[in-house]
Amino acid sequence: MAAYFAALLQPDVLLALLLGTVIGMAIGIMPGMGATMAISLMIPVTYKMGPVASLVMLASLYTTATFGGSFTAILLHTPGTSSNAATARDGYELTKQGHALEALGMTIQGSLFGGVFGGLALLFIAPQLAKLALHFSGPEYFFIAIFGLTIIGSLSGDEPIKGYATGVLGLAIGAVGMEQSTGYLRYTFGHLRLMNGFTMVPVLLGLFTVSQMLVQLERMNTPGAIEKGQVIDPNITFSGKFLMGPAEFLKNLPLMLRAGVLGVLIGILPGAGGDIGSWVGYNEAKRSTKDKTKFGHGEPLGVLGSETANNAVCGGAYIPLLTMGIPGSGASAVLMTGLIMHGLVPGASLFTEQADQTYPIILGYIAANILMAVIGLIVAKKVIMVARIPMNAILPIVIVLALVGSFSINRSMFDVGVTVCFGFIGYFMRKLGFPTAPVVLGIILGKMAERSLYSSIQMKKGATLIEFFMGRPLCWLFFILTIAAVFAPILMNILKKRVVNSNS
């Protein structure tokens, strides 16, 4: 363990940790941005960095963007991310009552507890689950890939059919280039630059960053839209207590523990995400309080419960991602691209052959949650200035960074063109209500399924492929999980509606 801490304390890793924390908070504070866009924007920056430093930065971005979104939720009633929607309910009411400082204090303490709790769960649960992955080979990874493709519906909100449709688009994009077993060129149309398929980073930057900026640009041209969520009430005050005292902390500790456990469990479930975790944590705070009349009218415990749970979700989402390569959210799907780009393949090898890189990343994730709380305490009263930055100043900077990042991967203008093209594709997808995250899953898992299927064909030795698959118990397990995942979107929507309605 001492060696893992030593790897974390390297100067380049510490710098990556600091930058990831600060940038993640800043992007999370800006309405309309979020963790997914933060990660996709910064992946090119990590391209030349070492695996530990780059993944520590990306992990920091994930958790701190979720935390940063709570500031605008409290002060502007504009959640920086969907995970902060429940926080806005009581947080903004506290702000209007002149108790914004107390709401921010609850956010910082809840986020710190939930983030560290989720990180510890990741540290202790993931290695045990990875032991199961030691028994995986081609057939098991084929069914894992199929299972991962079925959770696309869970990542698509209330319309899973649109998610599956964009997942098929991802499969088609991933099929471009040389076929893995025969070397046959597919869908290149004679273009040699497509022989190895599309480079993932330009695709990500187009789908997530450029498309989001195009949507924001359109909103700016709508009358009154620029001011929405940008103009701050000059009468906002910061009065009252800031942090819980020891006695109050011990009183609220059971609530934070329950919200942390629920957040980790929801994070492990593919497709549940921080928005559901936030409402479940809020509901747990309301359920465990005798006087429920204050909820929705400025109850600090509502902020504490939702922020503890949504930050614990981040740690829980890493568990299936690292052990089986199953991302539980759009942000973790983009994170998987970063893992693969730096040679870290999800599975048992992360905790055996590559343990010297994996454990420092996990420890860095925990350290990022502690560092974000420290920074939050320092800048709580000043951070609102970031939210005042008009979008017309942010848009050109972000788009230029995205285009420069896509060029820097291969120093190719072709990749810049790919980013622009996928930016417009992502823009029209967003306008039509189609999610962009399933495209990434389709590209990554489609290649994994193809490679594993080819491996399984080589292993079957005379048996039919179906007989070979059905003779392996773990294949049966993932087949059952796949069937269950088909119905998961329906169950998740029912759960979300019940939780939201119970707090209305």
C-alpha positions in Angstrom: 0.0 0.0 0.0 2.9 2.3 0.7 4.0 2.0 -2.9 0.5 3.1 -4.1 0.6 6.2 -1.9 4.1 6.9 -3.3 2.8 6.7 -6.8 0.0 9.1 -5.9 2.5 11.6 -4.4 4.5 12.0 -7.6 4.6 15.7 -8.7 2.8 15.1 -12.0 0.0 13.1 -10.3 -0.5 15.8 -7.6 -0.6 18.5 -10.3 -3.2 16.4 -12.3 -5.2 16.0 -9.1 -5.3 19.7 -8.4 -6.1 20.7 -12.0 -8.8 18.0 -12.3 -10.4 19.2 -9.1 -10.4 22.9 -9.9 -11.4 22.5 -13.5 -14.2 20.0 -12.6 -15.6 22.4 -10.0 -15.5 25.3 -12.5 -17.2 23.3 -15.3 -19.8 21.9 -12.9 -20.7 25.3 -11.7 -21.6 26.4 -15.2 -25.2 25.5 -16.1 -25.5 23.2 -19.1 -22.0 21.7 -18.9 -21.6 18.7 -16.5 -19.2 15.9 -15.9 -19.6 14.2 -19.2 -18.6 17.3 -21.2 -15.8 18.0 -18.7 -14.2 14.6 -19.2 -14.6 14.6 -23.0 -13.0 18.1 -23.2 -10.0 17.1 -21.0 -9.2 13.7 -22.5 -7.0 15.2 -25.2 -5.0 17.1 -22.5 -4.2 13.7 -20.8 -3.1 12.1 -24.0 0.7 12.7 -23.4 0.4 12.2 -19.6 1.2 9.0 -17.7 -1.7 6.6 -17.0 -1.9 7.3 -13.3 -1.8 11.1 -13.7 -4.3 11.2 -16.6 -6.8 8.9 -14.9 -6.5 10.7 -11.6 -7.3 13.9 -13.5 -10.3 12.3 -15.2 -11.6 10.8 -12.0 -11.3 14.1 -10.2 -13.3 15.8 -13.0 -16.1 13.3 -12.6 -16.7 13.8 -8.9 -15.9 17.5 -8.6 -18.2 18.4 -11.6 -21.1 16.8 -9.7 -20.1 18.8 -6.6 -19.7 22.1 -8.5 -23.2 21.8 -9.9 -24.6 22.2 -6.4 -23.5 25.8 -6.1 -25.6 27.1 -8.9 -28.5 24.8 -7.8 -28.4 26.6 -4.4 -27.7 30.1 -5.5 -29.4 30.4 -8.8 -32.0 27.5 -8.7 -30.1 26.3 -11.8 -28.6 22.8 -11.3 -25.2 22.6 -12.9 -25.8 18.9 -13.6 -28.9 16.7 -13.4 -27.5 15.2 -10.3 -28.2 18.4 -8.4 -31.9 18.8 -9.2 -33.0 17.7 -5.8 -30.5 20.0 -4.1 -32.0 23.0 -5.9 -35.4 22.4 -4.2 -34.4 23.3 -0.6 -31.1 24.9 -1.3 -32.6 27.8 -3.3 -35.3 28.3 -0.7 -32.6 28.6 2.0 -30.8 31.2 -0.2 -34.0 33.2 -0.5 -34.3 33.1 3.3 -30.8 34.5 3.7 -29.2 31.1 4.7 -27.2 30.4 1.5 -24.1 29.9 3.6 -25.7 27.1 5.6 -26.9 25.4 2.4 -23.4 25.6 0.9 -22.0 24.2 4.2 -24.4 21.2 4.0 -23.4 20.7 0.4 -19.7 20.7 1.1 -20.0 18.3 4.1 -22.5 16.0 2.4 -20.4 15.8 -0.8 -17.2 15.1 1.1 -18.8 12.3 3.1 -20.6 10.8 0.1 -17.5 11.0 -2.2 -15.1 9.5 0.3 -17.7 6.8 1.2 -18.1 5.9 -2.5 -14.3 5.9 -2.9 -13.8 3.5 0.0 -16.6 1.2 -1.3 -14.8 1.2 -4.6 -11.5 0.4 -2.9 -12.8 -2.6 -1.0 -15.6 -4.0 -3.2 -14.0 -3.7 -6.7 -11.0 -6.1 -6.0 -13.4 -8.7 -4.6 -15.6 -8.5 -7.7 -12.6 -8.5 -9.9 -11.7 -12.0 -8.6 -14.8 -13.3 -10.4 -13.4 -11.8 -13.6 -10.4 -14.1 -13.4 -12.7 -16.8 -14.7 -13.7 -14.8 -17.8 -12.6 -15.7 -21.3 -13.9 -15.0 -24.8 -17.5 -16.3 -24.2 -18.0 -14.5 -20.9 -16.7 -11.2 -22.4 -19.0 -11.7 -25.3 -22.0 -11.8 -23.0 -20.7 -8.9 -20.9 -20.5 -6.9 -24.1 -24.1 -7.9 -25.0 -25.2 -7.0 -21.5 -23.5 -3.7 -21.8 -25.3 -3.0 -25.0 -28.7 -3.8 -23.5 -28.2 -1.2 -20.7 -28.1 1.5 -23.4 -31.9 1.8 -22.9 -31.2 2.6 -19.2 -29.0 5.5 -20.2 -31.7 7.0 -22.4 -34.2 8.5 -19.8 -37.8 8.0 -20.6 -37.4 6.9 -24.2 -35.2 3.7 -24.3 -36.0 3.1 -28.0 -34.1 6.2 -28.9 -31.2 5.0 -26.8 -31.1 1.6 -28.7 -31.3 3.5 -32.0 -28.3 5.6 -31.2 -26.5 2.5 -29.8 -27.0 0.9 -33.3 -25.4 4.1 -34.7 -22.4 3.5 -32.4 -22.1 -0.1 -33.6 -22.0 1.1 -37.2 -19.4 3.7 -36.4 -17.3 1.1 -34.6 -17.4 -1.2 -37.6 -15.6 1.3 -39.8 -12.1 0.1 -40.6 -10.2 -3.1 -40.8 -12.1 -6.2 -39.6 -10.2 -7.8 -36.7 -10.0 -11.4 -37.8 -9.6 -11.2 -41.6 -8.3 -7.8 -42.2 -11.1 -6.9 -44.5 -11.8 -3.2 -44.9 -15.3 -2.1 -44.0 -17.1 1.1 -44.8 -13.9 3.0 -45.6 -15.1 4.0 -49.2 -11.5 3.9 -50.3 -10.4 6.4 -47.7 -7.1 5.3 -46.2 -7.5 7.5 -43.1 -10.5 5.3 -42.1 -8.5 2.1 -42.4 -8.1 1.9 -38.6 -11.5 3.4 -37.9 -12.4 6.6 -36.3 -10.2 7.9 -33.5 -12.3 8.0 -30.4 -11.3 11.3 -29.0 -12.4 13.5 -32.0 -15.7 11.6 -31.9 -16.2 12.2 -28.2 -15.3 15.9 -28.5 -17.8 16.3 -31.3 -20.7 14.4 -29.7 -20.4 15.8 -26.2 -18.6 19.1 -26.3 -19.2 20.8 -29.7 -22.8 19.6 -29.9 -23.5 21.0 -26.4 -22.0 24.3 -27.3 -24.1 24.5 -30.5 -27.2 23.9 -28.3 -26.1 26.7 -25.9 -25.4 29.0 -28.9 -29.0 28.5 -30.1 -30.4 29.2 -26.7 -28.4 32.5 -26.5 -30.4 33.7 -29.5 -33.7 33.1 -27.8 -35.1 36.2 -26.2 -34.3 36.3 -22.5 -32.4 33.0 -22.6 -29.0 34.6 -21.9 -30.1 36.0 -18.6 -31.8 32.8 -17.5 -29.6 31.3 -14.8 -26.9 34.0 -15.3 -28.3 37.1 -13.5 -27.8 36.8 -9.8 -29.9 38.5 -7.2 -27.7 41.2 -5.7 -29.5 40.8 -2.4 -28.2 37.2 -1.8 -26.8 37.1 1.7 -24.5 34.7 3.4 -25.8 34.5 7.0 -26.1 31.9 9.7 -23.9 28.9 10.5 -21.6 27.4 7.9 -20.5 24.0 9.2 -22.2 21.5 11.5 -20.8 21.2 15.0 -19.7 17.9 16.5 -23.1 17.2 18.1 -25.1 18.0 15.0 -22.7 15.9 12.8 -23.2 12.9 15.1 -26.9 13.4 14.9 -26.9 13.5 11.1 -24.3 10.7 10.7 -27.0 7.9 10.4 -28.7 9.8 7.6 -25.4 10.3 5.7 -24.5 6.7 6.1 -27.8 5.5 4.7 -27.6 8.1 1.9 -24.1 6.9 1.1 -25.0 3.2 1.0 -28.0 4.0 -1.3 -25.8 6.2 -3.5 -23.2 3.4 -4.0 -25.9 0.8 -4.7 -27.6 3.1 -7.3 -24.2 3.9 -8.8 -23.5 0.2 -9.3 -26.8 -0.2 -11.1 -26.2 0.5 -14.8 -28.2 3.5 -16.0 -29.5 4.7 -12.7 -27.2 7.7 -12.4 -26.7 10.6 -10.0 -30.1 12.2 -10.7 -31.9 9.2 -9.3 -29.4 8.9 -6.5 -30.0 12.6 -5.6 -33.7 12.1 -5.3 -33.3 8.9 -3.3 -31.0 10.6 -0.9 -33.5 13.5 -0.6 -36.3 11.1 0.0 -34.3 9.3 2.7 -33.7 12.6 4.5 -37.4 13.4 4.3 -38.4 9.9 5.4 -36.2 9.9 8.5 -37.3 13.3 9.7 -40.3 13.8 12.0 -41.2 17.2 10.7 -41.7 16.8 7.0 -43.4 20.1 6.4 -40.1 22.0 6.0 -39.0 20.0 3.0 -39.4 22.0 -0.1 -39.4 25.2 1.9 -35.8 25.4 3.0 -34.8 22.2 4.9 -31.0 21.9 5.2 -31.3 18.1 5.6 -32.7 17.9 2.1 -29.5 19.4 0.8 -27.4 17.1 3.0 -29.2 13.9 1.9 -29.2 14.6 -1.8 -25.6 15.7 -2.0 -24.3 12.8 0.0 -26.1 10.3 -2.2 -25.2 11.8 -5.6 -21.5 12.0 -4.8 -21.5 8.4 -3.5 -23.0 7.4 -6.9 -19.8 8.4 -8.6 -17.7 5.9 -6.6 -20.4 3.2 -7.1 -20.4 3.7 -10.8 -16.7 2.9 -11.0 -17.2 -0.6 -9.6 -18.8 -2.2 -12.6 -16.7 0.0 -14.9 -13.3 -1.2 -13.6 -14.2 -4.8 -12.9 -16.3 -5.7 -16.0 -16.1 -2.8 -18.3 -19.8 -1.9 -17.9 -20.3 1.9 -17.6 -23.2 2.9 -15.5 -23.6 6.4 -16.9 -22.7 8.6 -19.8 -19.8 10.1 -17.8 -18.4 6.7 -17.0 -18.8 5.6 -20.6 -16.5 8.5 -21.6 -14.2 7.5 -18.7 -13.8 4.0 -20.2 -12.5 5.6 -23.3 -9.8 7.3 -21.2 -9.0 4.0 -19.6 -8.6 2.1 -22.9 -6.6 5.0 -24.4 -4.0 4.6 -21.7 -3.8 0.9 -21.9 -5.9 0.0 -18.9 -8.4 -2.7 -20.0 -11.3 -3.1 -17.5 -11.3 -6.5 -15.8 -9.3 -8.6 -13.4 -5.9 -7.5 -14.8 -6.5 -4.0 -13.4 -6.2 -5.4 -9.9 -3.4 -7.9 -10.6 -0.9 -7.0 -13.4 -1.8 -3.3 -13.4 -2.5 -2.9 -9.7 0.4 -0.5 -9.4 -1.6 1.9 -11.6 -5.2 1.1 -10.5 -4.9 1.6 -6.8 -3.2 5.0 -7.0 -6.0 6.1 -9.3 -8.6 4.9 -6.7 -6.7 6.7 -3.9 -6.5 9.8 -6.1 -10.2 9.7 -6.5 -10.7 9.7 -2.7 -8.1 12.5 -2.4 -10.0 14.5 -5.0 -13.1 14.4 -2.8 -11.1 15.7 0.2 -9.4 18.4 -1.9 -12.7 19.6 -3.4 -14.1 20.1 0.1 -11.1 22.1 1.2 -11.3 24.3 -2.0 -15.1 24.6 -1.5 -14.6 25.9 2.0 -12.1 28.4 0.8 -14.0 29.7 -2.2 -17.7 29.2 -1.1 -18.4 32.9 -1.0 -16.5 33.8 -4.2 -17.4 30.8 -6.4 -20.6 32.5 -7.5 -18.5 34.8 -9.7 -17.8 31.8 -12.0 -21.5 31.4 -12.7 -21.7 35.1 -13.7 -19.5 34.5 -16.7 -21.8 35.0 -19.8 -22.1 32.0 -22.1 -21.1 34.1 -25.1 -17.6 34.4 -23.5 -17.4 30.7 -22.7 -18.6 29.2 -26.0 -15.7 30.2 -28.4 -13.1 29.2 -25.8 -14.6 25.8 -25.3 -15.0 25.1 -29.1 -11.5 26.2 -29.8 -10.2 23.9 -27.0 -12.2 21.0 -28.5 -10.8 21.6 -32.0 -7.2 22.0 -30.8 -7.6 18.9 -28.7 -8.8 16.8 -31.6 -5.9 18.0 -33.8 -3.3 17.3 -31.1 -4.1 13.5 -31.0 -2.7 12.7 -34.4 -1.8 16.2 -35.6 -4.4 15.7 -38.4 -6.9 18.2 -39.8 -8.9 15.1 -40.7 -9.6 14.6 -37.0 -10.7 18.2 -36.7 -13.2 17.6 -39.5 -14.4 14.4 -37.7 -15.0 16.5 -34.6 -17.0 19.1 -36.5 -19.1 16.5 -38.3 -19.9 14.6 -35.1 -20.6 18.0 -33.4 -23.4 18.6 -35.9 -24.6 15.0 -35.6 -24.7 15.3 -31.8 -26.5 18.7 -32.1 -29.3 17.2 -34.2 -29.5 14.2 -31.9 -30.0 16.5 -28.9 -32.6 18.5 -30.7 -34.5 15.4 -31.6 -34.2 14.0 -28.1 -31.7 11.2 -28.9 -29.0 10.7 -26.2 -25.4 10.8 -27.2 -23.8 8.5 -24.6 -25.1 5.2 -26.2 -23.1 6.0 -29.3 -19.9 5.7 -27.3 -21.1 2.5 -25.7 -22.0 1.1 -29.1 -18.5 1.9 -30.5 -16.6 0.4 -27.5 -18.7 -2.6 -26.7 -19.3 -3.5 -30.4 -15.6 -4.0 -30.9 -15.4 -6.0 -27.7 -18.3 -8.2 -28.7 -16.8 -8.9 -32.1 -13.4 -9.7 -30.7 -14.8 -12.0 -28.1 -17.1 -13.8 -30.5 -14.2 -14.5 -32.8 -12.2 -15.9 -29.8 -15.2 -18.0 -28.8 -15.5 -19.6 -32.3 -11.8 -20.6 -32.0 -12.5 -22.2 -28.5 -15.6 -24.2 -29.3 -13.8 -27.2 -30.7 -16.5 -29.0 -32.7 -19.5 -28.0 -30.6 -22.1 -25.6 -31.9 -21.7 -22.1 -30.7 -24.9 -22.2 -28.7 -24.0 -25.4 -27.0 -20.6 -24.0 -26.2 -22.1 -20.8 -24.6 -24.8 -22.6 -22.7 -22.3 -25.0 -21.2 -20.6 -22.2 -19.3 -22.4 -21.1 -16.0 -21.1 -17.5 -16.2 -22.6 -17.2 -19.7 -26.0 -18.1 -18.2 -25.5 -15.5 -15.5 -24.9 -12.7 -18.0 -27.7 -14.0 -20.2 -30.1 -13.6 -17.3 -28.8 -10.2 -16.5 -29.2 -9.2 -20.1 -32.8 -10.1 -20.1 -33.3 -8.2 -16.9 -31.5 -5.2 -18.3 -34.1 -5.0 -21.1 -36.8 -4.3 -18.6 -34.6 -2.1 -16.4 -35.5 1.3 -18.1 -39.2 0.7 -17.3 -38.4 -0.1 -13.7 -36.0 2.8 -13.3 -38.6 5.2 -14.7 -41.3 3.9 -12.3 -38.8 4.3 -9.4 -37.8 7.8 -10.4 -41.4 9.0 -10.7 -42.4 7.5 -7.3 -39.4 9.1 -5.6 -40.0 12.5 -7.3 -43.8 12.4 -6.6 -43.3 11.5 -3.0 -41.3 14.7 -2.6 -43.7 16.9 -4.5 
